[in-house]
Every structure is written in C-alpha cells, then in structure tokens.
Amino acid sequence: MKRYIQYYYMVNLLGFKRMTYYTKSFIMELIADLINIVVALLFYHILYLNVGKGLGIPIEDLFILVLSVKLTGDLYNMLFGNGVHSFAGHIQYGSLDNILIKPMNLFFLLYCSSLNWKCLINLAIDSILFVILLTRYSVTVNAISIFNYMIVIGLATIVFTAFNILIYLGSIIFVRLDAFASLISSFFSLSTYPAVIFKTTYLRWFFTYIIPVIVIGNFPLLALKGGQSLRIYPAVVLCAVFFTAIAYLATMKMLKHYKSASS
Amino acid sequence: MRNYYVALGIQTIKEAMAYRLNFILSFLVVIIPLAGQLLLSKYIYSMGYQIGSWQLNQLLAYYLIATIASEFFSIGTWWDIGNDIKNGGLSSHLVKPYSYYWHNFSVYYTLRVVSISFALMVAYIAYVVISGSLIPHIQANSILQFLILALITAPLSFLITYSLSILAFFFTDIGFIMKLLGILLPFASGNILPLDIFPTPIRVVLVKLPSAYLVYHPSCIMSGVYNWNEFVQLVGEALLWLLLFLFIVRWLWSKGRRSYEAIG
C-alpha cells in the first residue's frame, strides 16, 4: 500500500509541476469550463422564461441537475479521466509496455494513478455555484440529504468511469476509436435533461442500466431532494458494482490480446 | 488548375473512406443531441406549453434543419492549416502553383458534402421517429431561399474557419479557440434553441452575428418564417459579413506570411 501511495504522490507531484509550467493553457481551459457551465444554465433559464412549468420540474431542480452532471464529470476527470483517455494512445503507439512491466496493479496504473489538478479548481467552482444556487432559490436541504447526495455523486462517478473504460477498451479492436468514443459519449449529453422526457419505461430502463445517463444527473438530484427517492439507491449501487466489475474483467481480458506492436 | 482541385476532392473522399467505420460513426454523433432536443420539445408541448411562437411541427423541423446546417456550415479551426503553419509544412504548399486557400477550400467542402449526405439521412430518421411524420413541412419557396443564402454562407463559414486557423501564425496553441467555439457556437448560432426566444438584449446581438447566418437564419428560412422582403435584407447582411471576412482573411494572411519562418 505504501508503495502505491508513494507512486501516486510522485506521479501527481510531477503533474502539478507540469501544470504550473503551462499556466496560460490552464487558465484558458478554466475559462472554457466556466463558460460551458454558464451556457448550460442559461439554456434552462431561457427555456424557463418561455415555458415555465412546462419543463416538468422546477427551475432550481434543473439547475441542480446541470450542476450534478458537471460535478460528476469534474470528479471523473480529476481522478480517472487522464488515465482512461490516454488508454487509446497507449494501444495506438504501443507504449502500453511501459505500464505492463511495472510490478503494480494494472487497473490502478492504467486508470487511477494520474490526477488532473485543473479539476480541483473546477470542483471548488462547482461548490460555490451550489451554495449560490441553494441560497438564491431557498432550496431546503439538510445534513442527511447532502450526505446522500455526496454518496450518489460518488457512485455516479464510479459508474461514469467504468462506462468510459469500457468505451476506451475498444481501442484494442478498432484502429481509430475517436468517432466511436464520441458517439457513445454523446449519449451523456442527454444527462442534463430531466428523466421525465424519457416517457416509456423501456427508455428509462435503457438509460439507467445500459447507458447510465439517468444515473449521472437525475439520481443525484433525487437524492438531494429526498422524498420518493429511496428506490434509486439499490439501482445506483447495482449500476456501480455491475459496471465496475465488467470494466475490470474486460480490461484484464482485453489486455491478453495486446501485442505490443501498436495498431 | 481546375483538374487539380477535382483530383484533390476525389483523393479526400478516398482518404476518408479508408476509415469507413470511423467516418460513418462520426455522422451518427449528431443524432443523439438532436434526439434530446426533440424529446424535450415534445414533452413541453405535451404538457400544453409552447416555446415562443413555434408550433411543434415547425420547431421539430427547425431542429432538424439546424442540425444539418450546423454540420454543413460549421466553423472552427481547421487542423490541417494550423498544423502546416506550426510544423513548417506550409512551405511545401507555397512553392507549388496553386492557391493555398482554394486547396483547403476543396478539401474542406469535399468532406462537408460527403458528411452532409449522411447527416441528412441521420437527421431525417431522427425526425421521423420523434415526430411520427414522414414529410417535414417545408415549402418550395423556402428551399429556394435556403439555396440562395447557402451560396453566401458556405464561403462565409469557410472564410471564418480559415481566418481562425491562420491565427496559428501568431499563437502557438489555437486549440483553445476550438474548445471555446465548441461551447459557444451551438448556443450563439441557434442550434440548441431558436434565437427569437432569447431575452431581447441577448437576441438583438446574437441574430446579427455571423454565427446566426450559418444556422439560425437558414433554419428559420426552411421553417417558412421569412417573407421575400425580410429575406433580401438578410442576404444583404450576410454579404456584408462575407466581405468583412474576406478582408480579414487577406489581412491576416499577408501579415502572417511576413512573420512565417518556415522552420515550424
């Protein structure tokens, strides 16, 4: 365990130094992220001005939904995104060998060892936006609902990570994975929509257990709001366990097909 | 020289076809966000509400056209140009007897024409599935207006792309511009919401920006919103943007050429 902590510390210390060297790029990306969230919130604000209750849920809930999706995305990008996204590159250029020969757990080395420092700032911004939102719209929350919310956000991040791992594992089969990854990722653009737009049970089931779009935004919202949300906990735990197990087994199995010759 | 551009176009198609699956999948990407917009709109109307002055069928057709228009008239940074400038590859083009501008125009629009045919199919399927109607409500007049405007907006979108790409003469990393455009453009161009439902101060600015002439106005035209008088005014404004970007491109190119050192 000590070895892993040391490795994690060293790798991410170097990552931090690299980030401070490219300050301009860091600030630019931060600005882009801020604009992104403002645009997403503005989208619902404008719709709300036009149709009010026609959106099915109150405007503050829609804002919480958007922020929850961003929070999940930022947590994923901070803890796992670097590793998961670089997997395709390792396969394409044959550089996976450098990881395979290290005497450590492959899953850890591949996906969990690299921290994205920029997202730490994003998380701080998300928290500030949450506080502004909760006070501006007088949303009633208590310690338990916030605790539940954090748990569901954590599980949603695990689901999102495992799902992304499964997508990027495709790079062992496909030479060019970018369009395939974009296609599957584009489903997650639906996560900022309220679940009520998926009218049929089949659609809701599909977007919970096959492509877990509803788990990312709508489940955390339900956890924060309490009420009829007890049903979500078994579903989100089931998704987290199922997707993580599949991602782990698939990684180990697919790596057996890796031939170290690039694609 | 015309033969060169035709051959280049054919070569571009062959190159794209080498990665067929990747190419086809990239068109399917447009269907998912479109499906989200259509589902949300249908839900709002099923609750008895209306978005702006748009009837449901009109709005669904708007989103369909906006998706296609944003594919065809897309703007951003063209990776090839940025890379040529950054790595010194531009030199090999400059010594050859063709225009670098038209060379890239051929490649860019060959890919667009191929992609639009796929985008049309994909968007039409999404429309039929969500709306339940086989024929979008589009009038012949609207198609004529759209084609006239397309003659201006197609070169305009390329001029904007070209001018953004040759910023690589002055900046080491133009990737940020692409990222920012990817966030702002769908919103500012009317791709995710028709601009006329925006609050007045934002709307009056956005409808006059070039991005609106690439997606919002063409989509409104196809939805039959403009009469001929309004259309003529629109064409005049689009021409002004075209001239402005023509000037900007010439200015940036001549300034960039002077600073280009051919060593990457």
Interface residues (C-beta under 8 A of the other chain):
Chain A: S25 M28 E29 I31 A32 I35 N36 V39 L42 F43 I46 L47 L49 N50 V51 G52 K53 G54 L55 G56 F174 V175 R176 D178 A179 F180 S182 L183 S186 F187 S189 L190 Y193 V196 I197 F198 K199
Chain B: Y19 L21 N22 F23 I24 L25 S26 L28 V29 I32 P33 A35 G36 L39 L40 K42 Y43 I44 M47 G48 Y49 Q50 I51 G52 D173 F176 K179 L180 I183 L184 F187 I192 L193 I197 F198 P199
